[in-house]
Amino acid sequence: MSETVTPVSPVTPVSPVASTIARANTDRAGAFVGYLPVGYPSLDASVDAAVALVENGVDVLELGIPYSDPVMDGPVIQAATVAALEGGVRLRDAFTAVERIRARVDAPVLLMTYWNPVLQYGVDRFADDLVSAGGAGLITPDLTVDSGADWLAASDRTGLDRVFLAAPTSSDERLRLAIEHSRGFVYTVSTMGITGARADLDAAARTLVSRLREQGADSLAVGIGVSTAEQIAEILGYADGAIVGSALVRALAEGGVPAVGRLAAELAKGTGR
């Protein structure tokens, strides 16, 4: 007599990033995501700076892998990544940085990279090395869901988070794809254009978050142009997390690790800390 085998549905991995963001929304107004590039002004200093962010209120770290053609990055981040590349930083140093950071602080670490370096390195090799280093996942600003089959497979195999971007110009179908396939959060682009601190966030950010909520999104972080505690507080009134990049990189450039720690502490006040 043959036995009937009931198919087992694949188990969705628990996202350390989504869990951290949810906890921040329970304990405070929401989550603070902080970006810094790997290797700037040196590998050691970038590790120390990332640790300082967590020690001063950052919930989730976003570490950028320096790239020679950073089409979405503004002048502050471009200058830092160029300096890192000229200083000899390479993609493999990102895994070293993640491992060293995770040994010192308990916060999820996402790498942010354009897709070509991952292809050159090898998608599965990249995923395996990121897991080995203790990383949580990957933000891919120039990779769309419909062209990311290899990454979807590798991240499903390894349980890594994957963060896709949603922009004000995205169609509803594109938003649905980003929501369905992101794990951790959907990176909600506050305004069109390159990164960089702005005095006023575009109203498009609030509208885009509303559209994403209508499509079923439950973990959204808004980035590009966020530079003050007041802006963070405003964003957390309608989103789950706020992402700061250029302002932190500028502080690191001008005042080193102590300055970036002080700014992080000031910005964290926007979360209700």
Secondary structure, DSSP 4 states (H G I P E B T S, - for coil): -PPPPPPPPPPPPPPHHHHHHHHHHHHSS-EEEEEEETTSS-HHHHHHHHHHHHHTT-SEEEEEPP-S--TT--HHHHHHHHHHHHTT--HHHHHHHHHHHHTT--S-EEEE--HHHHHHH-HHHHHHHHHHHT--EEE-TT--GGG-HHHHHHHHHHT-EEE-EE-TT--HHHHHHHHHH-BS-EEEESSSS-----SS--THHHHHHHHHHHTT---EEEESS--SHHHHHHHTTTSSEEEE-HHHHHHHHHHHHHHHHHHHHHHHGGGT-
